[in-house]
Amino acid sequence: MQIPQSAQTPPADPSAKRTDVSRYRASEIDLEGLVARQLPRDPDQSGPDPNLRQIAVGGLAPWQMRNVQAYVDLYLRSTIRVEALAGLCNLSSGHFQRAFKASLGETPHKYVTRRRMEMACRMMTGTDEPLCRIALECGMTDQAHLTNSFRRLYGIAPNAWRKRMLLEGSGYGVRETTVAPLN
């Protein structure tokens, strides 16, 4: 059986080989430049160039992180499920949780809890609402849930923290406060 002439491969074109070689060399030069930027600039300096932005290996892409943060901020007062966050990123729940932790250094659950506690701090210093209402407004199930989460994160009960903030003069009239544990 013979292969028709039209199906046979044409003879190698010498100019095509030159083009492939030049493309290979160009990509090799690009790679060398990338590696050179990651290496120390002089023998006394250790580590990569600090001007280069470090991207977490295995983490979320910037667009995924923006989507997750916007969703959390929007739905902070309601139940936020990991499956919903993973869906925003087109990832499975398990992969999303690993990528999220690689990006932020904390689990999605801890991130949401921290954001809720920051909101609670703003409300405790910016309003005179009772803690039970603040807890519900921040997406917590009840005041005990708020108290346990707050104490776990900041090492002080929310009511004691609020009293301290009021004594220091940073309460009720202040809408944005710096949230920091008081020791």
C-alpha positions, -999 to +999 in steps of 0.1 A: +000+000+000+014+034-010+007+066+008-007+093-015+018+121-024-005+147-008-004+130+026+034+127+027+053+153+047+071+179+027+108+180+028+123+199+057+127+236+049+161+249+061+147+284+069+121+267+092+149+251+112+166+285+116+133+300+129+128+272+154+164+276+167+160+314+170+128+309+190+145+284+212+174+308+219+150+337+226+131+316+251+164+305+266+174+342+270+141+350+286+145+322+311+180+333+319+167+368+326+140+355+349+165+334+368+190+363+370+164+385+386+157+359+412+194+355+421+212+379+445+226+409+428+259+407+446+277+381+468+269+400+500+231+400+494+211+369+501+177+361+487+158+372+456+154+408+444+130+424+470+114+445+442+099+414+426+064+406+439+063+372+455+033+350+445+023+322+469+030+289+452-002+270+450-022+300+462-052+318+448-049+340+418-054+377+425-089+377+408-099+347+429-088+365+461-107+397+451-139+376+445-136+358+478-129+390+498-158+409+481-182+380+488-171+377+524-176+414+529-210+414+513-223+384+531-205+388+565-238+389+583-250+356+570-238+320+569-208+317+545-200+282+533-166+271+520-184+255+491-198+289+480-163+304+482-148+276+463-175+280+436-165+316+431-130+304+423-140+274+402-122+250+426-132+221+447-136+227+484-105+209+494-083+226+468-098+260+476-090+256+513-054+246+506-049+275+481-066+300+504-043+290+533-012+292+510-023+328+500-033+343+534-017+319+559-051+312+576-080+290+568-112+304+552-131+298+585-105+318+605-105+346+579-143+349+581-142+348+619-115+375+620-135+397+596-165+393+618-145+402+650-132+433+632-168+443+624-178+436+660-149+459+673-161+487+650-196+483+662-186+481+699-166+513+697-190+531+673-223+523+688-239+516+722-257+485+709-258+456+733-234+427+726-263+403+718-274+426+689-238+431+678-233+393+677-263+388+655-253+418+632-219+402+628-232+368+617-227+351+650-254+327+663-256+344+698-236+365+723-218+334+737-205+326+702-192+362+698-176+361+733-159+328+727-146+338+692-135+372+704-117+358+735-100+332+713-088+358+688-079+387+711-074+371+745-100+393+762-138+393+766-156+417+743-173+435+771-140+441+789-124+452+756-153+477+750-150+491+786-113+496+781-118+513+748-144+536+764-121+545+792-093+553+767-117+577+749-120+558+716-156+548+719-191+556+705-179+586+684-154+566+664-165+546+634-132+531+623-108+518+649-076+499+648-083+464+660-055+451+682-055+428+712-051+446+745-026+430+769 
